[in-house]
Amino acid sequence: MTTPAHPSKPPASRPLGVAAIGYAFMGKAHSNAWRNVASFFDVPAFEQKVLVGRDAGAVAEAAAKYGWAESATDWRTVVTRDDIDVVDICAPGWMHAEIAIAALEAGKHVLVEKPLANTLAEAELMTAAAAKARAKGTQSMIGFNYRRVPALALARELIAEGRLGIVRHVRAAYLQDWLTDAQAPMTWRLRKETAGSGALGDIASHAIDQVLFLLGDQVTEVSGRLNTFVNRRPGADDMEDVTVDDAAWATLSLTSGAVASVEVSRVATGRKNSLQIEVYGDKGSLLFDLENLNELGFLDATAPVREQGFRRILVNEPEHPYLDAWWPQGHIIGWEHTFTHQVRDFLLAIKDGSQPSPSFEEGLNVQYVLDAVEESAANKSTLTVVRH
């Protein structure tokens, strides 16, 4: 693809034009964020220009419902339009690299859902394209939305302030049960050629990113295992082979000396969307569960022993991250708010000309760990992760 000599930039007199690619689960979540962010946060002016999908009728219906001015079926045409300045990629992972690279080369700011790509090679190409575009003032970000859970943002602050002392180990378990039924039908998420991996890329990417985000650390060594419990599922015409994992386990050694255990499953009966994170230091500990996302458990081990114990912090105060924009204290927020916070941060980074986080480089770091888990599982070995 030819790179324009002068990537299009919106004149100061008009709002940023936004295009979203994908209108299903993630497209709906992102559209909700675009529709609401300016009602709660002071962000640069923008317009929801176009929603893109393969089914003309379905995407037109979604565009009308989600607040987009128009719909389209050809993303290639959309990402080169002069009135489009931001491209939000909510399509499946196998499409991420081609769309993101094309949009970046066309001078568009790019937000892409996690994981960065289906393969390490694609992720590296995307990261290189992002670095080249950044030199021209074009920003890019990967959508690890759980960084925008106020309780987890507060946890990061407490760790950075030294309230836990030296962090020794972390436990992250992301458990779901939507594939527990062996008769649950095949989807694109269960085919390696479209999904890349199963629970590993889908939800372990979140858990691993949280370990790196909370500790500000890097992984040096990985030991992993993958397992598929249901090997065949009903397809459109007959039974089909499942070619990705149902569950994954990994032990991560970190640069700081801390050790993290990561466990993920999409067949954990009774667990709907439970991301549990425990961080243990020599001066304190933190507990979090996504199914109670407004709460953070904190133990201060520097207090007298007779007073120690986990206390519940209801993360709803205006002093807590993001919450000064929302409701009075005690009026909890939900999962969907994380996407609103994500769009807010991305728009402010575009306005300021600063590198948003998590960057494609940070997404690539997660991809290196995912790749190492797969290799370790295949070889029944421990691997050293040397690239960051």
C-alpha positions in Angstrom: 0.0 0.0 0.0 1.3 3.5 -0.8 1.7 5.8 2.0 0.3 9.3 1.4 2.9 12.0 1.3 0.8 14.1 3.7 -1.6 12.1 5.9 -4.9 13.8 6.3 -5.3 15.8 9.5 -8.6 17.4 10.5 -8.7 21.2 10.3 -9.1 22.9 13.6 -12.6 24.1 12.5 -14.1 20.6 12.3 -14.5 17.7 14.7 -12.6 14.5 14.4 -14.3 12.0 12.2 -14.5 8.5 13.7 -15.1 5.1 11.9 -15.6 1.9 13.8 -15.0 -1.5 12.1 -17.1 -4.3 13.5 -20.6 -4.1 15.1 -21.1 -7.3 17.1 -20.1 -7.7 20.8 -17.1 -5.4 20.8 -18.5 -3.0 18.2 -21.5 -2.5 20.5 -19.4 -1.9 23.6 -17.1 0.6 21.7 -20.1 2.3 20.1 -21.7 2.8 23.5 -18.4 4.5 24.6 -18.3 6.8 21.6 -21.9 7.7 22.1 -21.5 8.7 25.8 -17.9 9.9 26.4 -18.5 13.6 25.6 -21.5 13.7 28.0 -19.2 13.0 31.0 -15.7 14.0 30.0 -14.1 17.1 28.4 -12.8 15.6 25.2 -12.0 17.0 21.7 -15.0 17.3 19.5 -15.7 14.3 17.3 -18.4 12.8 15.1 -19.5 9.1 14.8 -19.2 9.1 11.0 -19.4 5.5 9.9 -19.8 1.9 11.2 -18.4 -0.8 9.0 -19.5 -4.5 8.7 -19.8 -7.2 6.1 -23.6 -7.6 6.1 -25.0 -4.4 4.6 -28.5 -4.8 6.2 -27.2 -5.8 9.7 -24.6 -3.0 9.8 -27.1 -0.4 8.7 -29.4 -1.4 11.4 -26.6 -1.4 14.0 -25.4 2.0 12.8 -28.8 3.5 13.3 -29.2 1.9 16.8 -25.7 2.9 18.0 -25.6 6.5 16.8 -23.5 6.3 13.7 -24.3 8.7 10.8 -23.9 6.0 8.1 -22.8 2.5 7.5 -20.5 0.8 5.0 -19.2 -2.6 4.0 -15.8 -1.8 2.5 -13.3 -0.9 5.3 -10.6 -0.2 2.7 -12.5 2.7 1.3 -13.5 4.0 4.7 -9.9 4.2 6.1 -8.8 6.4 3.2 -11.7 8.9 3.4 -10.6 12.5 4.0 -13.4 12.9 6.7 -12.1 10.0 8.8 -9.4 10.8 11.3 -9.8 7.9 13.9 -10.3 4.2 13.1 -11.6 2.0 15.9 -11.0 -1.7 15.1 -13.5 -4.1 16.7 -13.2 -6.8 14.1 -11.9 -10.4 14.9 -8.2 -10.7 15.5 -7.4 -12.2 12.1 -8.3 -8.8 10.5 -6.4 -6.6 12.9 -3.1 -6.4 11.1 -4.3 -5.6 7.7 -6.8 -3.0 8.8 -4.5 -1.3 11.3 -1.6 -1.0 9.0 -3.7 0.4 6.2 -5.3 2.9 8.5 -1.9 4.0 10.0 -0.4 4.4 6.5 -3.4 6.5 5.6 -2.6 8.8 8.5 -5.5 7.8 10.8 -5.2 7.4 14.5 -6.0 3.7 15.4 -7.6 2.1 18.4 -7.6 -1.8 18.1 -9.1 -4.4 20.4 -6.9 -6.9 22.2 -5.0 -9.1 21.6 -3.0 -7.0 19.2 -3.1 -9.7 16.5 -3.5 -13.5 16.0 0.2 -14.1 15.4 3.5 -12.7 16.7 4.6 -11.9 13.1 1.5 -9.8 12.5 1.9 -8.0 15.9 5.5 -7.1 15.0 4.3 -5.6 11.7 1.6 -3.6 13.4 4.0 -2.3 16.0 6.5 -1.2 13.3 3.7 0.6 11.4 2.6 2.3 14.6 6.2 3.6 15.3 6.5 4.9 11.8 3.1 6.6 12.0 3.9 8.1 15.4 6.8 10.0 14.0 4.3 11.8 11.8 2.0 12.6 14.7 -0.4 9.7 14.2 -1.4 7.9 17.5 -2.3 4.3 18.2 -3.5 2.3 21.2 -4.6 -1.2 22.0 -7.8 -1.8 23.9 -7.0 -3.5 27.2 -10.0 -1.9 28.8 -9.5 -3.4 32.3 -6.7 -0.9 32.8 -9.6 1.6 33.0 -11.4 -0.1 35.9 -11.1 2.5 38.6 -10.3 -0.1 41.3 -7.5 -1.6 39.2 -6.2 1.9 38.4 -6.2 2.6 42.2 -4.4 -0.7 42.8 -1.6 0.4 40.4 -1.3 3.7 42.3 -1.1 1.9 45.7 1.6 -0.4 44.4 3.6 2.5 42.8 3.4 4.4 46.1 5.0 1.4 47.9 2.0 0.6 50.0 2.6 -3.1 49.3 6.4 -2.9 49.7 8.3 -5.5 47.7 5.8 -7.4 45.5 6.6 -11.1 45.8 3.9 -12.8 43.8 0.7 -12.3 41.9 -2.2 -14.6 41.2 -4.4 -13.8 38.2 -7.3 -16.1 37.3 -9.8 -15.2 34.5 -12.6 -17.7 34.4 -15.7 -18.0 32.2 -18.2 -20.8 31.5 -19.7 -20.1 28.2 -18.2 -23.2 26.6 -19.0 -25.6 29.5 -21.8 -27.3 27.5 -20.1 -29.8 25.1 -23.0 -29.1 22.6 -22.3 -25.4 22.4 -21.9 -24.7 18.7 -18.7 -23.9 16.8 -17.9 -20.2 16.3 -14.9 -18.4 14.8 -13.5 -18.1 18.3 -12.9 -21.9 18.2 -10.9 -22.1 15.0 -7.2 -21.3 15.1 -7.2 -19.7 11.6 -9.7 -17.0 12.7 -9.1 -16.8 16.5 -5.3 -17.4 16.7 -5.8 -19.2 20.1 -8.6 -19.8 22.5 -8.8 -18.8 26.1 -5.1 -17.9 25.9 -5.5 -15.0 23.5 -9.0 -14.1 24.4 -8.7 -13.7 28.2 -5.2 -14.6 29.3 -4.1 -11.5 27.3 -6.1 -9.4 29.8 -4.7 -11.2 32.8 -1.1 -10.9 31.6 -1.5 -7.3 30.7 -2.8 -6.6 34.2 0.3 -8.2 35.8 2.5 -6.0 33.7 0.3 -2.9 34.2 -0.1 -3.2 37.9 3.6 -3.9 38.6 5.2 -1.9 35.8 7.3 -5.0 35.2 8.4 -7.3 32.4 8.3 -11.1 31.9 11.6 -12.9 31.6 10.7 -16.6 31.8 7.5 -18.6 31.1 6.2 -22.0 31.8 2.9 -22.8 30.2 0.2 -25.5 29.6 -2.8 -25.5 27.3 -5.8 -27.9 27.3 -8.8 -28.5 25.1 -11.5 -30.4 27.0 -14.1 -30.5 24.2 -12.3 -31.4 20.9 -15.3 -31.5 18.6 -18.4 -29.3 18.5 -21.5 -29.0 16.3 -20.9 -27.0 13.2 -23.3 -25.7 10.5 -23.4 -29.1 8.7 -21.6 -31.6 10.9 -19.3 -31.9 13.9 -16.1 -29.8 13.6 -12.7 -30.0 15.2 -11.9 -27.4 17.9 -8.4 -26.2 17.1 -7.8 -23.9 20.0 -7.5 -24.2 23.8 -10.3 -24.2 26.3 -8.0 -23.3 29.2 -4.5 -22.2 29.8 -2.1 -22.0 32.8 1.2 -20.2 33.0 3.9 -19.3 35.6 5.7 -16.0 34.8 9.0 -14.9 36.2 9.4 -11.1 36.3 12.3 -8.8 36.0 11.7 -7.5 39.6 12.0 -11.0 41.0 8.3 -11.4 41.5 6.5 -14.5 40.2 3.0 -14.5 38.7 0.6 -17.4 38.2 -2.0 -17.0 35.4 -5.0 -19.4 35.0 -7.7 -18.9 32.4 -10.7 -21.0 31.3 -13.8 -20.8 29.2 -15.2 -24.0 30.8 -15.2 -23.0 34.5 -18.7 -23.9 35.4 -20.5 -21.1 37.3 -17.9 -18.4 36.5 -19.5 -15.9 34.2 -16.7 -13.2 33.8 -14.5 -13.5 36.9 -11.1 -11.9 36.6 -9.6 -12.4 40.1 -6.3 -10.7 40.9 -4.3 -11.0 44.1 -1.1 -9.1 44.7 1.1 -10.0 47.7 3.9 -7.8 49.0 6.0 -7.8 52.1 4.0 -4.8 53.5 0.6 -5.4 52.2 -1.8 -7.2 49.7 -4.5 -6.4 47.3 -7.6 -8.4 46.2 -9.8 -7.7 43.2 -12.6 -9.6 41.3 -14.1 -8.2 38.1 -17.6 -9.5 39.2 -17.4 -6.9 42.0 -15.5 -4.3 40.0 -16.3 -1.4 42.3 -14.4 -3.0 45.2 -10.7 -3.4 46.1 -9.5 -5.4 49.1 -6.5 -3.9 50.8 -4.4 -5.3 53.7 -1.9 -3.0 55.4 0.7 -5.3 57.0 2.4 -2.3 58.6 -0.5 -1.9 61.0 -0.4 -3.6 64.4 -1.1 -7.4 64.0 -4.2 -7.1 66.2 -5.7 -4.6 63.7 -4.7 -6.3 60.5 -7.2 -7.8 58.0 -8.4 -7.1 54.5 -10.6 -4.0 54.3 -13.1 -3.3 51.5 -12.5 -0.1 49.6 -15.6 0.9 47.7 -13.9 2.6 44.7 -16.6 5.2 44.1 -15.2 8.5 45.5 -14.4 11.5 43.3 -10.8 11.1 44.4 -10.6 7.8 42.7 -9.5 7.4 39.1 -12.1 8.5 36.5 -14.9 8.8 39.0 -15.2 12.5 39.4 -17.1 12.4 36.1 -19.8 10.0 37.2 -22.3 9.6 40.0 -22.4 10.5 43.7 -20.4 8.3 46.1 -21.8 4.8 46.4 -23.6 4.9 43.0 -21.6 2.2 41.4 -20.4 2.0 37.7 -20.2 -1.0 35.4 -18.2 -2.9 32.9 -19.3 -0.7 30.0 -17.7 2.4 31.7 -14.2 1.0 31.1 -14.7 1.5 27.4 -15.8 5.1 27.9 -12.7 5.7 30.0 -10.6 4.1 27.2 -12.0 6.4 24.5 -11.6 9.4 26.8 -7.9 8.7 27.3 -7.4 8.0 23.6 -9.0 11.3 22.5 -7.0 13.3 25.1 -3.7 11.7 23.8 -4.7 12.7 20.2 -5.4 16.2 21.4 -2.1 16.5 23.3 0.0 14.7 20.7 1.2 12.2 23.4 1.6 8.5 23.2 -1.4 6.8 24.6 -1.1 3.7 26.8 -1.2 0.7 26.3 0.7 1.3 23.1 1.2 -1.3 20.3 4.6 -1.9 21.9 2.9 -2.9 25.1 0.5 -5.1 23.2 3.5 -6.7 21.5 5.0 -7.4 24.9 1.9 -9.3 25.8 2.0 -11.1 22.5 5.5 -12.3 23.2 4.3 -13.8 26.5 1.3 -15.5 24.8 3.6 -16.9 22.1 6.0 -18.2 24.8 3.1 -19.9 26.7 2.1 -21.7 23.5 5.7 -22.8 22.8 6.3 -23.9 26.4 3.1 -25.9 26.3 4.0 -27.6 23.1 7.5 -28.4 24.2 6.6 -29.1 27.8 9.5 -26.8 28.8 10.4 -23.5 30.3 11.2 -20.7 27.9 13.1 -17.4 28.3 11.2 -14.4 26.9 14.0 -12.3 25.5 12.1 -9.8 23.4 10.3 -6.7 24.8 
